């Protein structure tokens, strides 16, 4: 019976030593099988300190076994194993005990050197507790383990723009009711495109200046509408989302012949002087309720499931929230932490597969120079979130402040936006980027860049402030 049981294990994965342990580097060695027996079902996990060890394939031939190198143990970052069997292998005077385990009571039995297993459930497994309606508290680090020594940076072209004093556009200084478009010109970089005003946004709707602080923009896929997340004033964490039916508004000339009408209509509402035209215009503007938005610069559309999400709070104790497109208020909240040392960024975007991204120039990773870009990718699930660090960053970020991040499905590229400077990179090459794949654009401006969003055909829309307006790129290949 023992020989029959051993025969069934042929081709199983054996995980043993990759360091200075006796079995390291002996892929061609034949081992004697001492004993094989069934064990109690207990939980085990591989601690972080052993992630650099190697795994091996086990070939069984009667009472003898051979080993073949497989891979490292980093894939066991969050796994809790259940033990089923125990086997002893002997070579000379060395005996190694291996446990046959399954991940989470499912899947194929694998064999791990007992020395590298700790008893108990993996403390880094992700799980969540429902604390209130629509609110989930995640337990376990949301950021996957990585070896900081393996993080590298690509020396991209330096179009870094330092902090500059934000200024109003000259046309806005002359009159808040602007009638002609302004242009923000590209002056340097490898991928130049100008932006020209598409629509001037309201400044006042209820009280003076209450709509003057937009933070992020999301265009609908076909460009028929847009969502603007705004806060009540600078440094406020309270605000709302406003939906603009652009298809309906265009008939009143707000993108062409009467660009001042939207601002005039909203101001007339605030002073109780609405005209019939004002009412017709504002019927295409849906103002959402006030709620805690956080910084507000992270409203993002997930093209995979058509959901809107934003970062309600960044930092060490973060949360992500889903926004209802109907009520324009949050309907789900997931609270989490990345790990003890890494803070959640303040920008967010999604690609066509639903992968979520944020970038930061803040955290220290290995020997990466100060100010280099670190890119994080992950998934937002029903009750939990999970991210990993892309192990190749950029030496130079676009600027001092990470203002927004966006995804262009038409070109399958990510965009990192700072004031006066934008960098884009291809999603398909993340982790192994080449300098020639990075596109950079530097602009001649003193405006504050707040948001960037794309339609499905590549139309690029830039949200800026002082005064609030959305500009469109002069090319669909930006």
RODO-2510 file (C-alpha; in nm, 4 decimals, decimal comma):
residues 478
     n   res          X          Y          Z
     1     x     0,0000     0,0000     0,0000
     2     x     0,2849     0,2353     0,0714
     3     x     0,4334     0,1880    -0,2750
     4     x     0,0917     0,2438    -0,4370
     5     x     0,0467     0,5725    -0,2480
     6     x     0,3897     0,6918    -0,3497
     7     x     0,3146     0,6189    -0,7117
     8     x     0,0160     0,8529    -0,7041
     9     x     0,2444     1,1420    -0,6102
    10     x     0,4452     1,1358    -0,9313
    11     x     0,4836     1,4910    -1,0742
    12     x     0,3728     1,6688    -0,7563
    13     x     0,5396     1,9971    -0,6686
    14     x     0,8020     1,9708    -0,4004
    15     x     0,9110     2,2880    -0,2236
    16     x     1,2402     2,2658    -0,0384
    17     x     1,5532     2,4713     0,0100
    18     x     1,7107     2,7305    -0,2166
    19     x     1,9559     2,8805     0,0284
    20     x     2,2263     2,7069     0,2302
    21     x     2,0102     2,4086     0,3143
    22     x     2,1497     2,0607     0,2360
    23     x     1,9296     1,9955    -0,0693
    24     x     2,0076     2,3181    -0,2550
    25     x     2,1459     2,2888    -0,6057
    26     x     2,1181     1,9092    -0,6136
    27     x     1,8620     1,8737    -0,8900
    28     x     2,0201     1,5522    -1,0202
    29     x     2,0520     1,3841    -0,6787
    30     x     1,8458     1,0734    -0,6001
    31     x     1,6842     1,0575    -0,2557
    32     x     1,5531     0,7625    -0,0610
    33     x     1,1889     0,7790     0,0519
    34     x     1,1861     0,6917     0,4246
    35     x     0,8146     0,7079     0,4988
    36     x     0,4828     0,8527     0,3815
    37     x     0,1813     0,8942     0,6055
    38     x    -0,1479     1,0819     0,6350
    39     x    -0,1497     1,3752     0,8819
    40     x    -0,4091     1,5764     1,0675
    41     x    -0,5606     1,8613     0,8681
    42     x    -0,3873     2,1711     1,0044
    43     x    -0,3225     2,5215     0,8663
    44     x     0,0222     2,6435     0,7611
    45     x     0,1723     2,9387     0,5752
    46     x     0,5103     3,0490     0,4401
    47     x     0,6453     3,3545     0,6265
    48     x     0,7991     3,6449     0,4374
    49     x     1,1511     3,5523     0,5496
    50     x     1,1353     3,2376     0,3345
    51     x     1,0022     3,3901     0,0114
    52     x     1,3503     3,3807    -0,1423
    53     x     1,3692     3,0020    -0,1156
    54     x     1,3184     2,7880    -0,4250
    55     x     1,0617     2,5255    -0,5139
    56     x     1,1317     2,1968    -0,6895
    57     x     0,9455     1,9283    -0,8799
    58     x     0,9459     1,5819    -0,7274
    59     x     0,9696     1,2685    -0,9347
    60     x     0,8989     0,9428    -0,7495
    61     x     1,0314     0,6071    -0,8674
    62     x     0,9330     0,3350    -0,6213
    63     x     1,1204     0,4175    -0,3012
    64     x     1,3442     0,6751    -0,4669
    65     x     1,2847     1,0403    -0,5564
    66     x     1,4533     1,2976    -0,7818
    67     x     1,4197     1,6766    -0,7688
    68     x     1,3929     1,9420    -1,0401
    69     x     1,4084     2,3185    -0,9842
    70     x     1,0722     2,4997    -1,0225
    71     x     1,0334     2,8539    -0,8842
    72     x     1,0534     3,0779    -0,5786
    73     x     0,8000     3,0857    -0,2971
    74     x     0,6826     3,4449    -0,3508
    75     x     0,3522     3,3167    -0,4943
    76     x     0,2608     3,1958    -0,1443
    77     x     0,2339     3,5561    -0,0189
    78     x    -0,1263     3,5193     0,0990
    79     x    -0,1792     3,1436     0,0910
    80     x    -0,3028     2,9422     0,3879
    81     x    -0,2282     2,5732     0,3352
    82     x    -0,4068     2,2704     0,4805
    83     x    -0,1823     1,9708     0,5484
    84     x    -0,2764     1,6211     0,4252
    85     x     0,0375     1,4049     0,4150
    86     x     0,3948     1,3964     0,5364
    87     x     0,6965     1,2429     0,3600
    88     x     1,0621     1,2019     0,4581
    89     x     1,3452     1,2087     0,2034
    90     x     1,6961     1,0934     0,2916
    91     x     2,0289     1,1487     0,1180
    92     x     2,3373     1,0296     0,2992
    93     x     2,3054     1,1478     0,6581
    94     x     2,0556     1,4246     0,5713
    95     x     1,6824     1,3721     0,6245
    96     x     1,4235     1,6315     0,5206
    97     x     1,0572     1,6252     0,6230
    98     x     0,8058     1,7558     0,3682
    99     x     0,4367     1,8305     0,4123
   100     x     0,1808     1,7585     0,1432
   101     x    -0,0574     2,0539     0,1543
   102     x    -0,3397     2,2116    -0,0431
   103     x    -0,4019     2,5879    -0,0669
   104     x    -0,7238     2,6859     0,1127
   105     x    -0,8578     2,3289     0,1124
   106     x    -0,8649     2,3324    -0,2684
   107     x    -0,6427     2,2498    -0,5592
   108     x    -0,3536     2,0125    -0,6142
   109     x    -0,1424     1,8766    -0,3289
   110     x     0,2006     2,0424    -0,3197
   111     x     0,5026     1,9476    -0,1092
   112     x     0,6804     2,2016     0,1088
   113     x     0,9809     2,1646     0,3330
   114     x     0,8331     2,1693     0,6841
   115     x     1,1194     2,3991     0,7903
   116     x     0,9669     2,6805     0,5803
   117     x     0,6121     2,6468     0,7117
   118     x     0,4634     2,8158     1,0159
   119     x     0,1551     2,6795     1,1852
   120     x    -0,1680     2,8801     1,1650
   121     x    -0,3642     3,0819     0,9114
   122     x    -0,1639     3,3235     0,6968
   123     x    -0,1785     3,6597     0,8779
   124     x    -0,1486     3,8371     0,5421
   125     x    -0,4575     3,6781     0,3872
   126     x    -0,7176     3,9266     0,2674
   127     x    -1,0637     3,9176     0,4192
   128     x    -1,3291     4,1729     0,5091
   129     x    -1,5837     4,2479     0,7795
   130     x    -1,9073     4,4287     0,7018
   131     x    -1,9293     4,7146     0,9518
   132     x    -2,2317     4,8997     0,8126
   133     x    -2,4547     4,9011     0,5079
   134     x    -2,2247     4,9116     0,2082
   135     x    -1,9116     4,9533     0,4248
   136     x    -1,6433     4,6847     0,4494
   137     x    -1,3318     4,6833     0,6654
   138     x    -1,0523     4,4863     0,5024
   139     x    -0,8087     4,2829     0,7124
   140     x    -0,4627     4,1956     0,5863
   141     x    -0,2257     4,4101     0,3813
   142     x    -0,3733     4,5167     0,0479
   143     x    -0,0243     4,5446    -0,1050
   144     x     0,1461     4,2228    -0,2140
   145     x     0,4901     4,1499    -0,0750
   146     x     0,7856     4,2397    -0,2963
   147     x     1,1629     4,2451    -0,2708
   148     x     1,2669     4,6144    -0,2781
   149     x     1,6111     4,5195    -0,4080
   150     x     1,4485     4,3996    -0,7310
   151     x     1,2782     4,7348    -0,8039
   152     x     1,4382     4,9184    -1,0968
   153     x     1,3814     5,2570    -1,2579
   154     x     1,3916     5,3486    -1,6257
   155     x     1,5785     5,6697    -1,6986
   156     x     1,3095     5,8432    -1,9029
   157     x     1,3417     6,1905    -2,0539
   158     x     1,3251     6,4640    -1,7907
   159     x     1,0292     6,6976    -1,8433
   160     x     0,9752     6,7571    -1,4730
   161     x     0,7848     7,0786    -1,3942
   162     x     0,8439     7,2255    -1,0506
   163     x     0,5683     7,3869    -0,8462
   164     x     0,4569     7,7215    -0,9845
   165     x     0,2120     7,9825    -0,8483
   166     x    -0,1303     7,9015    -0,9936
   167     x    -0,2758     8,1916    -1,1881
   168     x    -0,6054     8,2758    -1,3529
   169     x    -0,6197     8,2835    -1,7279
   170     x    -0,6033     8,6359    -1,8676
   171     x    -0,9460     8,5954    -2,0314
   172     x    -1,0989     8,4861    -1,6987
   173     x    -0,9451     8,7867    -1,5266
   174     x    -1,1030     9,0117    -1,7870
   175     x    -1,4512     8,8534    -1,7574
   176     x    -1,5936     8,5485    -1,5823
   177     x    -1,8388     8,5163    -1,8714
   178     x    -1,5865     8,4015    -2,1287
   179     x    -1,7179     8,3808    -2,4843
   180     x    -1,4168     8,2579    -2,6820
   181     x    -1,1963     7,9522    -2,6248
   182     x    -0,8545     7,9645    -2,4645
   183     x    -0,5622     7,7409    -2,5627
   184     x    -0,2984     7,5690    -2,3537
   185     x     0,0017     7,5088    -2,5778
   186     x     0,2494     7,2223    -2,5697
   187     x     0,6047     7,3562    -2,5911
   188     x     0,8347     7,0595    -2,5275
   189     x     0,8400     6,6814    -2,5181
   190     x     0,8156     6,3828    -2,7471
   191     x     0,4397     6,3948    -2,8066
   192     x     0,2964     6,7438    -2,8536
   193     x    -0,0710     6,8393    -2,8515
   194     x    -0,2473     7,1633    -2,7654
   195     x    -0,5703     7,1825    -2,5655
   196     x    -0,8550     7,4173    -2,6596
   197     x    -1,1581     7,5086    -2,4462
   198     x    -1,4570     7,2772    -2,4914
   199     x    -1,6822     7,4148    -2,2164
   200     x    -1,6614     7,6784    -1,9440
   201     x    -1,7959     7,5328    -1,6197
   202     x    -2,0161     7,7107    -1,3655
   203     x    -1,8412     7,9041    -1,0890
   204     x    -2,1479     7,9817    -0,8776
   205     x    -2,4641     7,7726    -0,8476
   206     x    -2,6115     7,8378    -0,5020
   207     x    -2,3667     8,0716    -0,3267
   208     x    -2,0695     8,2699    -0,4507
   209     x    -1,7888     8,0483    -0,5771
   210     x    -1,9407     7,7192    -0,4566
   211     x    -1,8620     7,5482    -0,7927
   212     x    -1,5175     7,7034    -0,8365
   213     x    -1,3057     7,4127    -0,7141
   214     x    -1,3346     7,1160    -0,9564
   215     x    -1,0998     6,8265    -0,8801
   216     x    -1,1579     6,5492    -1,1349
   217     x    -1,3417     6,4725    -1,4584
   218     x    -1,4816     6,1545    -1,6153
   219     x    -1,6088     6,1626    -1,9717
   220     x    -1,8719     5,9101    -2,0760
   221     x    -1,7345     5,6653    -2,3369
   222     x    -1,8941     5,8399    -2,6355
   223     x    -1,8451     6,1933    -2,5029
   224     x    -2,2156     6,2603    -2,4544
   225     x    -2,1736     6,3585    -2,0901
   226     x    -1,9208     6,4192    -1,8152
   227     x    -1,8972     6,3856    -1,4383
   228     x    -1,7139     6,6520    -1,2404
   229     x    -1,6166     6,5875    -0,8777
   230     x    -1,5650     6,9129    -0,6907
   231     x    -1,5036     7,0246    -0,3341
   232     x    -1,6634     7,3230    -0,1652
   233     x    -1,3329     7,5130    -0,1486
   234     x    -0,9566     7,4573    -0,1541
   235     x    -0,8349     7,2036     0,1066
   236     x    -1,1940     7,0954     0,1774
   237     x    -1,2776     6,7242     0,1963
   238     x    -1,6491     6,7883     0,1394
   239     x    -1,8035     6,8251    -0,2027
   240     x    -2,0287     6,6684    -0,4653
   241     x    -2,0433     6,5245    -0,8159
   242     x    -2,2164     6,7114    -1,0973
   243     x    -2,3220     6,5450    -1,4226
   244     x    -2,3308     6,7545    -1,7407
   245     x    -2,5380     6,6298    -2,0341
   246     x    -2,3090     6,7668    -2,3042
   247     x    -2,5253     6,6399    -2,5891
   248     x    -2,8180     6,8417    -2,4548
   249     x    -2,6105     7,1480    -2,3653
   250     x    -2,4479     7,1786    -2,7057
   251     x    -2,7746     7,2894    -2,8636
   252     x    -2,7452     7,6093    -2,6574
   253     x    -2,4020     7,6869    -2,7989
   254     x    -2,2003     7,6392    -2,4791
   255     x    -1,9234     7,4649    -2,6788
   256     x    -1,9309     7,7086    -2,9712
   257     x    -2,1318     8,0279    -3,0240
   258     x    -2,2522     8,1010    -2,6695
   259     x    -1,9778     7,9709    -2,4433
   260     x    -2,0805     8,2059    -2,1589
   261     x    -2,4380     8,0749    -2,1271
   262     x    -2,3744     7,7935    -1,8766
   263     x    -2,2001     8,0249    -1,6310
   264     x    -2,4660     8,2928    -1,6755
   265     x    -2,7473     8,0421    -1,6165
   266     x    -2,5923     7,9088    -1,2955
   267     x    -2,5271     8,2611    -1,1668
   268     x    -2,8856     8,3653    -1,2483
   269     x    -3,0053     8,0715    -1,0401
   270     x    -2,7959     8,1840    -0,7424
   271     x    -2,9461     8,5363    -0,7535
   272     x    -3,3026     8,4182    -0,8323
   273     x    -3,3116     8,5694    -1,1825
   274     x    -3,3663     8,2565    -1,3892
   275     x    -3,4894     8,3018    -1,7436
   276     x    -3,6640     8,0373    -1,9521
   277     x    -3,3391     7,9771    -2,1384
   278     x    -3,1515     7,9451    -1,8084
   279     x    -3,3966     7,6818    -1,6889
   280     x    -3,3692     7,4890    -2,0140
   281     x    -2,9885     7,4935    -1,9919
   282     x    -2,9789     7,3859    -1,6262
   283     x    -3,2183     7,0990    -1,6950
   284     x    -2,9145     6,9307    -1,8539
   285     x    -2,7089     6,9704    -1,5356
   286     x    -2,7628     6,7204    -1,2534
   287     x    -2,6258     6,8378    -0,9186
   288     x    -2,5549     6,5586    -0,6721
   289     x    -2,5853     6,5780    -0,2912
   290     x    -2,2996     6,6916    -0,0724
   291     x    -2,0843     6,4219     0,0917
   292     x    -1,7285     6,3568     0,2108
   293     x    -1,5260     6,3391    -0,1081
   294     x    -1,1756     6,3440     0,0363
   295     x    -0,9369     6,5332    -0,1896
   296     x    -1,1730     6,4685    -0,4812
   297     x    -0,9066     6,4306    -0,7519
   298     x    -0,9528     6,0577    -0,8078
   299     x    -1,2964     6,0022    -0,9654
   300     x    -1,2408     5,7245    -1,2214
   301     x    -1,4457     5,5140    -1,4631
   302     x    -1,3910     5,1380    -1,4868
   303     x    -1,4636     5,0442    -1,8507
   304     x    -1,4711     4,6746    -1,7620
   305     x    -1,7799     4,6941    -1,5355
   306     x    -1,8934     5,0533    -1,6088
   307     x    -1,8588     5,1607    -1,2435
   308     x    -1,7361     5,4904    -1,0961
   309     x    -1,4880     5,4792    -0,8041
   310     x    -1,2871     5,7332    -0,6078
   311     x    -1,0387     5,7448    -0,3214
   312     x    -1,2312     5,8716    -0,0202
   313     x    -0,9145     5,8894     0,1846
   314     x    -0,5518     5,8196     0,0970
   315     x    -0,2572     5,7644     0,3274
   316     x    -0,1919     5,4745     0,5654
   317     x    -0,5601     5,4207     0,6512
   318     x    -0,7321     5,4497     0,3150
   319     x    -1,0696     5,3811     0,1619
   320     x    -1,2076     5,3386    -0,1889
   321     x    -1,5702     5,4227    -0,2624
   322     x    -1,8075     5,3426    -0,5443
   323     x    -2,0307     5,6228    -0,6718
   324     x    -2,3835     5,5703    -0,8006
   325     x    -2,4312     5,7171    -1,1485
   326     x    -2,7990     5,7607    -1,0664
   327     x    -2,7932     5,9307    -0,7251
   328     x    -2,4391     6,0744    -0,7604
   329     x    -2,3515     5,9658    -0,4066
   330     x    -2,1405     5,6797    -0,2621
   331     x    -2,3037     5,3357    -0,2383
   332     x    -2,0047     5,1240    -0,1283
   333     x    -1,6933     5,1822     0,0803
   334     x    -1,3920     4,9538     0,1355
   335     x    -1,1485     5,0590     0,4087
   336     x    -0,7976     4,9109     0,3975
   337     x    -0,4248     4,9682     0,4416
   338     x    -0,1560     4,8837     0,1872
   339     x     0,1079     4,7867     0,4453
   340     x     0,2828     4,9386     0,7442
   341     x     0,5183     5,1532     0,5344
   342     x     0,3281     5,2407     0,2159
   343     x     0,0521     5,5000     0,1828
   344     x    -0,2297     5,4927    -0,0685
   345     x    -0,1893     5,7607    -0,3349
   346     x    -0,4487     6,0204    -0,4257
   347     x    -0,5052     5,9417    -0,7968
   348     x    -0,6839     5,6476    -0,9573
   349     x    -0,7667     5,5008    -1,2982
   350     x    -0,8738     5,1702    -1,4597
   351     x    -0,7806     4,9981    -1,7838
   352     x    -1,0103     4,8006    -2,0168
   353     x    -0,9630     4,4808    -1,8137
   354     x    -1,0682     4,6480    -1,4886
   355     x    -0,7169     4,6718    -1,3459
   356     x    -0,6899     4,9674    -1,1097
   357     x    -0,3790     5,1891    -1,1014
   358     x    -0,2344     5,4671    -0,8936
   359     x     0,1090     5,6261    -0,8974
   360     x     0,3236     5,7995    -0,6448
   361     x     0,6663     5,9588    -0,6247
   362     x     0,6745     5,9407    -0,2451
   363     x     0,7534     5,5916    -0,1094
   364     x     1,1129     5,4788    -0,0771
   365     x     1,1724     5,1518    -0,2646
   366     x     1,5176     4,9930    -0,2581
   367     x     1,7797     5,2203    -0,4124
   368     x     1,5305     5,4108    -0,6316
   369     x     1,6221     5,7819    -0,6491
   370     x     1,4084     6,0381    -0,4689
   371     x     1,1226     6,1620    -0,6851
   372     x     1,1101     5,8586    -0,9125
   373     x     0,7694     5,7229    -1,0146
   374     x     0,6322     5,4103    -0,8490
   375     x     0,3333     5,2551    -1,0252
   376     x     0,0863     5,0306    -0,8445
   377     x    -0,1686     4,8002    -1,0092
   378     x    -0,4475     4,5868    -0,8647
   379     x    -0,8109     4,4899    -0,8459
   380     x    -1,1093     4,6225    -0,6546
   381     x    -1,3337     4,3324    -0,5602
   382     x    -1,6769     4,3151    -0,4040
   383     x    -1,5509     4,3627    -0,0493
   384     x    -1,1696     4,3817    -0,0722
   385     x    -0,8920     4,5459    -0,2726
   386     x    -0,5476     4,4198    -0,3681
   387     x    -0,2495     4,5964    -0,5259
   388     x     0,1049     4,5113    -0,6277
   389     x     0,4017     4,7310    -0,7095
   390     x     0,5047     4,7245    -1,0751
   391     x     0,8729     4,6399    -1,0366
   392     x     0,9908     4,8962    -1,2896
   393     x     0,9383     5,2656    -1,2252
   394     x     1,0400     5,5891    -1,3960
   395     x     1,3387     5,7964    -1,2893
   396     x     1,1583     6,1259    -1,3542
   397     x     0,7986     6,2089    -1,2659
   398     x     0,6091     6,4723    -1,4658
   399     x     0,6058     6,7214    -1,1795
   400     x     0,5972     6,7968    -0,8088
   401     x     0,2340     6,7021    -0,7465
   402     x     0,0467     6,3960    -0,8738
   403     x    -0,2702     6,5739    -0,9870
   404     x    -0,4495     6,2943    -1,1696
   405     x    -0,4088     5,9703    -1,3608
   406     x    -0,5999     5,8502    -1,6656
   407     x    -0,6333     5,5673    -1,9178
   408     x    -0,6829     5,5973    -2,2929
   409     x    -0,8461     5,2801    -2,4292
   410     x    -0,7973     5,4007    -2,7872
   411     x    -0,4189     5,3815    -2,7455
   412     x    -0,4049     5,1475    -2,4421
   413     x    -0,1883     5,3916    -2,2474
   414     x    -0,1735     5,5261    -1,8930
   415     x    -0,1285     5,8999    -1,8319
   416     x     0,0459     6,0521    -1,5299
   417     x    -0,0541     6,4150    -1,4877
   418     x     0,1092     6,6942    -1,2929
   419     x     0,0730     7,0693    -1,3326
   420     x     0,2073     7,1684    -1,6734
   421     x     0,3404     6,8227    -1,7608
   422     x     0,1992     6,4837    -1,8668
   423     x     0,3721     6,1462    -1,9141
   424     x     0,2106     5,8459    -2,0854
   425     x     0,3215     5,4821    -2,1071
   426     x     0,1852     5,1693    -2,2763
   427     x    -0,0049     4,9287    -2,0519
   428     x     0,1139     4,6254    -2,2489
   429     x     0,4790     4,7010    -2,1645
   430     x     0,4467     4,7759    -1,7923
   431     x     0,7348     4,6216    -1,6028
   432     x     0,9611     4,6098    -1,9074
   433     x     0,9300     4,9571    -2,0563
   434     x     1,1833     5,1041    -2,2967
   435     x     1,2724     5,4716    -2,3066
   436     x     1,1325     5,5038    -2,6602
   437     x     0,7856     5,3929    -2,5387
   438     x     0,7501     5,6846    -2,2947
   439     x     0,5722     5,9947    -2,4259
   440     x     0,6100     6,3295    -2,2497
   441     x     0,4418     6,6660    -2,2998
   442     x     0,5318     6,9942    -2,1313
   443     x     0,2929     7,2899    -2,1552
   444     x     0,3334     7,6647    -2,1406
   445     x     0,0890     7,7513    -1,8622
   446     x     0,0400     7,8641    -1,5041
   447     x    -0,2993     7,6939    -1,4738
   448     x    -0,3685     7,4160    -1,2248
   449     x    -0,4275     7,0806    -1,3968
   450     x    -0,7101     6,9002    -1,2151
   451     x    -0,8179     6,6052    -1,4286
   452     x    -0,7775     6,4200    -1,7580
   453     x    -1,0281     6,1842    -1,9210
   454     x    -1,0657     6,0106    -2,2577
   455     x    -1,3547     5,8987    -2,4746
   456     x    -1,3496     5,5550    -2,6371
   457     x    -1,2247     5,7077    -2,9643
   458     x    -0,9290     5,8811    -2,7982
   459     x    -1,0698     6,2294    -2,7412
   460     x    -0,8670     6,3809    -2,4547
   461     x    -1,0347     6,6247    -2,2137
   462     x    -0,8321     6,8266    -1,9633
   463     x    -0,9902     6,9861    -1,6554
   464     x    -0,8202     7,3021    -1,5274
   465     x    -0,9044     7,5696    -1,2726
   466     x    -0,8971     7,9490    -1,2369
   467     x    -1,1548     7,9545    -1,3907
   468     x    -1,2996     7,6090    -1,4124
   469     x    -1,3072     7,4757    -1,7667
   470     x    -1,2646     7,1590    -1,9713
   471     x    -1,0382     7,1721    -2,2748
   472     x    -1,0126     6,9181    -2,5561
   473     x    -0,6898     6,8034    -2,7234
   474     x    -0,6483     6,9126    -3,0825
   475     x    -0,5744     6,5515    -3,1830
   476     x    -0,7335     6,2159    -3,1003
   477     x    -0,3868     6,0614    -3,0836
   478     x    -0,2730     6,2316    -2,7645
***
